[in-house]
Amino acid sequence: MMKLFCCLPVLLFCQLLTVNCQTSTQPKYEFRAVWIATVNNIDWPHSKYLSVDQQKQQFINIITQQRKIGMNAVIVQIRPAADAFYQSKYEPWSEFLTGRQGTAPSPFYDPLQFMIDETHKRGMEFHAWINPYRAVFSVASSIASNHITKTHPEWFVKYGDKKYFNPGLPDVMHYLTNVVIDIITHYDIDGIHMDDYFYPYRIAGKEFPDYRAYALYGKGLSKDAWRRSNCDSVVKMIHDAIITYKPLIKFGISPFGVWRNSSVDANGSDTKAGQTCYDDLYADVLLWLKKDWIDYVTPQLYWEIGHKLCDYTTLLDWWSNNTYGKQLYIGHGIYRAIEKPTAAWRNPNEIPNEIKLLRNNENVQGSVFYSCTNLLSNPNGWADSLQFDYYRTPALVPPMNWIDTTAPEAPHITKAFFDEDKGVQQLTISGDGINKNETETIKNFVVYLSQSLVGLTDHPVIIIPADASLKYQFLLQSTSIPVNWKNCYVAVTSVDRDNNESDISNIFVLEKNGSDWEVKK
């Protein structure tokens, strides 16, 4: 084994990646994420009766596998039903974590802090997913004595077999905002994320029982307009809290895939959805985008290309035309290939074709897959398609210029040389990632290889997390460089926590001498 530089206290290992000459279809910037659902133990932990060690190992396995597939972010549900996967001063520990609501992990650990640390170790973003209004998941749910439904029963209504916060109460709006403030001030997350559950999906023949709140606070509005204003208010309050306390944190919403049908609104999509986020869930996502209250939107486009009522392509184009300058990530329904799949969802080309379409649209910046467990089961070979084709080269998370535009200082390569390891020639790059005047927190280093200076930084070859000392060392087998290359330019950049990339480092040139490579500065 090759000797390590004594000046490097931490050695960062990376997977040996093949430099692919055919990288023209691989975007440099792309948000690639999965939803990790905790409610009812859908994705993690797989059972609410696991030991702490089992919980930790399962999450490590998940995050390691997802990074291997090519993901650069995860969206993890940390508040499924007014309960917590973290130490909250407002809400009890989740039953889906320990088997009984209000019971802390034993031996004690903070799952949210653990998940953030493991995610950041791998250079990935962690978005904390919360459900704003769901309070009791089912009649069989374990409810702690200090749960908010016990201490403030007047804030809740029952609809179907679940209890929900009444969105029309000002006290509820302030409470939910305080929950978010508690999260963002205690944890180093990259984003706050909400899904489609604002007002609940309609139950046939049953009206959501908020008539008393409407009588008190309706202020002359129609009930539908009042309900939308309630959701508007809490979204704005959370946006304002993020700006006040942690302005570098992103705020994203993942709505139901149809805003409105064009049959009721000329601005809607050419679809025939039975329920819509505007008319039935009272979530006016377009208003939130227009008002700059959210930073990204991830519509759940869980219908296939060519669906008779809600065509994927139609909705992709509609959302791309209605982003108001914010980032758009498409939600893909991997679960559709597993839960009673139709012929369309037995087609191995469905997800690849969806990705091709969104990549041809300049207003789309990435994808999110539901759900983690479904993807890891590799239905129709889709996990393999991502790892070995569509995500075969790493991508940087797109920066948001309305949040931060300050780039970090360029790193500096101090050494680059080849050495033999078990008969295989390896390139070692080492250096410093920061100078004494640096003000940015470095998240990742990015290695670029190219046959020429033109297009050198078009496609990352390796993205590796920065260690605390900001010293770095990369290993790359020379056999990974395409055999027809005669020379190779090498450079490194730094990426900060808000995904701004530095200028390139000093450049090293590699030249081929017979079957071996040599470093020529």
Residue pairs with C-beta under 8 A, 6 or more apart in sequence:
1 421
2 419
2 420
2 421
2 426
2 428
4 11
4 473
5 415
5 430
5 473
7 430
7 471
8 430
8 471
8 472
8 473
9 467
9 469
9 471
10 467
10 468
10 469
10 471
11 473
12 464
12 465
12 467
12 472
12 473
12 474
13 475
14 462
14 464
14 474
14 475
15 68
16 475
16 476
16 477
16 480
17 393
17 394
17 461
17 462
17 476
17 480
18 480
19 449
19 461
19 480
19 481
19 482
20 26
20 392
20 393
20 482
21 482
21 484
23 393
23 458
23 459
25 359
26 392
26 393
26 395
26 459
27 359
27 395
28 395
28 396
28 457
28 458
28 459
28 460
29 365
29 395
29 396
29 397
29 398
29 399
30 72
30 365
30 366
30 367
30 395
30 396
30 398
31 72
31 73
31 296
31 327
31 329
31 365
31 366
31 367
31 368
31 397
31 398
32 70
32 71
32 72
32 73
32 366
32 367
32 391
32 395
33 71
33 72
33 73
33 74
33 75
33 125
33 127
33 329
33 366
33 367
33 368
33 369
34 66
34 71
34 74
34 75
34 368
34 369
34 370
34 371
34 372
34 375
35 43
35 75
35 77
35 129
35 195
35 254
35 368
35 369
35 370
35 371
35 372
36 43
36 44
36 62
36 74
36 75
36 76
36 77
36 129
36 371
36 372
37 43
37 44
37 77
37 80
37 370
37 371
37 372
38 44
38 45
38 76
38 77
38 78
38 80
38 85
38 94
38 96
38 97
39 77
39 80
39 81
39 96
39 131
39 137
40 80
40 96
40 137
41 47
41 48
41 96
42 371
42 373
43 62
43 371
43 372
43 373
44 55
44 58
44 59
44 62
44 76
44 372
45 54
45 55
45 58
45 59
45 96
45 97
46 58
46 373
48 95
48 96
48 97
48 98
48 99
49 99
50 58
52 105
52 106
52 107
52 109
55 97
55 105
55 111
56 109
56 114
59 114
59 115
59 118
60 118
62 372
62 376
63 74
63 115
63 118
63 119
63 122
63 124
64 122
65 376
66 74
66 124
66 372
66 375
66 376
67 122
67 123
67 124
68 387
69 375
69 383
69 386
69 387
69 391
70 386
70 387
70 390
70 391
70 392
70 394
70 395
71 124
71 391
72 123
72 124
72 125
72 394
72 395
72 396
72 397
72 463
73 124
73 125
73 126
73 127
73 190
73 397
74 119
74 124
74 125
74 126
74 127
74 372
75 127
75 129
75 191
75 193
75 368
76 85
76 115
76 126
76 127
76 128
76 129
77 85
77 129
77 130
77 131
78 84
78 85
78 86
78 112
78 128
78 129
78 130
78 183
79 85
79 91
79 128
79 129
79 130
79 131
79 179
80 94
80 96
80 131
80 134
80 137
81 94
81 131
81 134
81 135
81 136
81 137
81 141
82 91
82 134
82 135
82 136
82 147
82 148
82 149
82 165
83 91
83 92
83 93
83 94
83 95
83 96
83 101
83 147
84 90
84 91
84 92
84 93
84 94
85 93
85 94
85 96
85 97
85 111
85 112
86 110
86 111
86 112
86 113
86 183
86 186
86 187
87 104
87 110
87 112
87 186
88 179
88 182
89 182
90 148
90 175
90 178
90 179
90 182
91 147
91 148
91 179
92 101
92 102
92 144
92 146
92 147
93 101
93 102
93 103
93 104
93 105
93 144
94 101
95 101
95 141
95 142
97 105
97 111
98 104
98 105
98 106
99 142
100 142
100 144
101 141
101 142
101 143
101 144
101 147
102 142
102 144
102 145
102 146
102 147
105 111
112 128
112 187
113 187
115 126
116 126
116 187
116 188
116 189
119 125
119 126
120 126
120 188
120 443
120 465
121 465
122 465
123 443
123 444
123 463
123 464
123 465
125 190
125 191
125 397
126 189
126 190
126 191
127 189
127 190
127 191
127 192
127 193
127 250
127 252
128 183
128 187
128 189
128 191
128 192
128 193
129 193
129 194
129 195
130 179
130 180
130 183
130 192
130 193
130 194
131 194
131 195
131 197
132 165
132 167
132 176
132 194
132 197
132 198
132 234
133 164
133 165
133 167
133 197
133 198
133 199
133 200
134 162
134 164
134 165
134 197
134 200
135 147
135 148
135 149
135 156
135 162
135 163
135 164
135 165
136 143
136 149
136 162
136 163
137 162
138 161
138 162
139 161
143 149
143 150
144 150
148 155
148 175
149 155
149 156
149 163
152 171
155 165
155 166
155 169
155 171
155 172
155 175
156 163
156 164
156 165
156 166
157 163
157 164
157 166
157 208
157 209
157 210
158 164
158 209
159 200
159 203
159 206
159 208
159 209
160 200
160 203
160 206
162 200
164 200
165 172
165 175
165 176
166 172
166 210
166 213
167 173
167 198
167 199
167 210
167 227
167 230
167 231
167 234
167 282
168 210
168 213
168 214
168 216
168 217
168 226
168 227
168 230
169 213
169 217
170 217
172 234
173 230
173 233
173 234
173 237
174 237
176 234
176 237
176 238
177 234
177 237
177 238
177 241
180 192
180 238
180 241
180 242
181 241
181 245
183 189
183 192
184 192
184 241
184 242
184 245
184 246
184 249
185 245
185 246
189 249
190 249
190 250
190 497
191 249
191 250
191 251
191 252
191 295
192 238
192 242
192 249
192 250
192 251
192 252
193 252
193 253
193 254
194 252
194 253
194 254
195 253
195 254
195 300
196 254
196 255
196 256
196 277
196 281
196 283
196 300
197 281
198 231
198 277
198 281
198 282
198 283
199 208
199 227
199 231
199 280
199 281
199 282
199 283
200 208
200 281
201 275
201 280
201 281
202 208
202 275
202 280
210 227
214 223
214 226
217 226
218 226
219 226
221 229
224 279
224 282
227 282
228 278
228 282
228 283
228 284
230 282
231 282
231 283
231 284
232 284
232 287
232 288
235 253
235 288
235 293
235 294
236 291
236 293
238 251
239 251
239 292
239 293
239 294
242 249
242 251
247 403
248 403
248 404
248 497
248 498
250 295
250 296
250 400
250 403
251 293
251 294
251 295
252 294
252 295
252 296
252 297
252 298
252 329
253 283
253 285
253 288
253 294
253 296
253 297
253 298
254 297
254 298
254 299
254 300
254 331
254 368
255 277
255 281
255 283
255 285
255 297
255 298
255 299
255 300
256 273
256 275
256 276
256 277
256 281
256 283
256 299
256 300
257 273
257 299
257 300
257 301
257 302
257 303
257 310
257 315
257 331
258 268
258 269
258 271
258 273
258 276
258 277
258 310
258 315
259 268
259 269
259 276
259 277
259 278
259 285
259 286
259 318
259 322
260 267
260 268
260 269
260 276
260 278
260 279
261 268
261 269
261 271
261 272
261 273
261 276
262 268
262 269
262 270
262 271
263 272
264 279
265 278
267 286
268 276
268 318
269 314
269 315
269 318
270 314
270 318
271 309
271 310
271 311
271 314
271 315
272 309
272 310
273 309
273 310
275 281
277 283
277 285
278 284
278 285
278 286
285 294
285 297
285 299
286 322
286 324
288 294
289 297
289 322
289 323
289 324
289 326
290 324
292 326
292 402
294 326
295 326
295 327
295 400
295 402
295 403
296 326
296 327
296 328
296 329
296 365
296 400
297 319
297 323
297 326
297 327
297 328
297 329
298 328
298 329
298 330
298 331
298 368
299 315
299 319
299 328
299 330
299 331
300 331
300 333
300 370
301 312
301 315
301 316
301 319
301 330
301 331
301 332
301 333
301 354
302 331
302 332
302 333
302 335
302 336
302 370
303 309
303 310
303 311
303 312
303 315
303 333
304 312
304 336
304 342
304 344
304 345
304 347
304 350
305 311
305 312
305 313
305 344
305 350
305 353
305 354
305 357
306 312
306 313
306 344
307 344
312 354
312 357
313 357
316 330
316 354
316 357
316 358
316 361
316 364
317 361
319 328
319 330
320 328
320 361
320 363
320 364
321 363
323 363
325 402
327 365
327 366
327 398
327 400
328 363
328 364
328 365
329 364
329 365
329 366
329 367
329 368
330 354
330 358
330 364
330 366
330 367
330 368
331 367
331 368
331 369
331 370
332 351
332 354
332 367
332 368
332 369
332 370
333 370
334 351
334 369
334 370
334 371
334 374
334 375
334 379
334 382
335 370
335 371
335 374
336 342
336 345
337 345
337 346
337 350
337 374
337 379
337 380
337 382
338 374
338 377
338 379
344 350
346 380
347 380
348 380
348 381
348 382
348 385
350 380
351 380
351 382
351 385
352 382
352 385
352 389
352 390
355 367
355 390
358 364
358 367
365 398
366 398
369 375
375 382
375 383
376 383
377 383
378 384
393 459
393 460
393 461
394 460
394 461
394 462
394 463
395 460
396 444
396 446
396 460
396 463
396 495
396 499
396 501
397 499
398 499
399 405
399 498
399 499
399 500
399 501
400 498
400 499
403 498
404 496
404 498
404 500
405 500
406 439
406 440
406 496
406 500
407 440
407 496
407 500
407 501
407 502
407 503
408 434
408 438
408 440
408 442
408 494
408 495
408 496
408 500
408 502
409 434
409 435
409 437
409 438
409 440
409 494
409 502
410 493
410 494
410 502
410 503
410 504
410 505
411 431
411 432
411 433
411 434
411 445
411 472
411 492
411 493
411 494
411 502
411 505
412 431
412 432
412 435
412 505
412 506
413 429
413 430
413 431
413 490
413 491
413 492
413 505
413 506
413 508
414 430
414 431
414 432
415 428
415 429
415 430
415 431
416 427
416 428
416 429
416 430
416 490
416 508
416 519
417 427
417 428
417 519
418 425
418 426
418 427
418 428
418 478
418 516
418 517
418 518
418 519
419 425
419 426
419 428
420 426
424 477
424 478
424 479
425 477
425 478
425 479
425 516
425 517
426 475
426 476
426 477
426 478
427 474
427 475
427 476
427 477
427 478
427 490
427 510
427 517
427 519
428 473
428 474
428 475
429 447
429 472
429 473
429 474
429 476
429 490
429 492
429 508
430 471
430 472
430 473
430 474
431 471
431 472
431 492
431 505
432 470
432 471
432 472
433 442
433 445
433 466
433 470
433 471
433 472
433 494
434 442
434 470
434 494
440 494
440 496
440 497
440 500
441 496
441 497
442 466
442 470
442 494
442 495
442 496
443 465
443 466
443 495
443 496
443 497
443 499
444 463
444 464
444 465
444 466
444 494
444 495
445 463
445 464
445 466
445 472
445 474
445 492
445 493
445 494
445 495
446 460
446 462
446 463
446 492
446 493
446 494
446 495
446 501
447 460
447 461
447 462
447 463
447 464
447 474
447 476
447 490
447 491
447 492
448 456
448 457
448 459
448 460
448 461
448 489
448 490
448 491
448 492
448 493
448 504
449 461
449 476
449 481
449 488
449 489
449 490
450 456
450 458
450 488
450 489
451 485
451 486
451 487
451 488
451 489
452 489
453 489
453 507
456 489
456 491
456 504
456 507
457 491
457 493
457 504
461 476
462 474
462 476
463 495
464 472
464 474
466 472
466 494
472 492
474 492
478 516
478 517
481 488
481 510
481 517
485 512
486 511
486 512
487 509
487 510
487 511
487 512
488 509
488 510
488 517
489 507
489 508
489 509
489 510
490 507
490 508
490 509
490 510
491 504
491 505
491 506
491 507
491 508
492 504
492 505
493 501
493 502
493 503
493 504
493 505
494 501
494 502
495 501
495 502
508 519
508 520
508 521
509 519
509 520
509 521
510 517
510 518
510 519
510 520
511 517
511 518
511 520
512 518
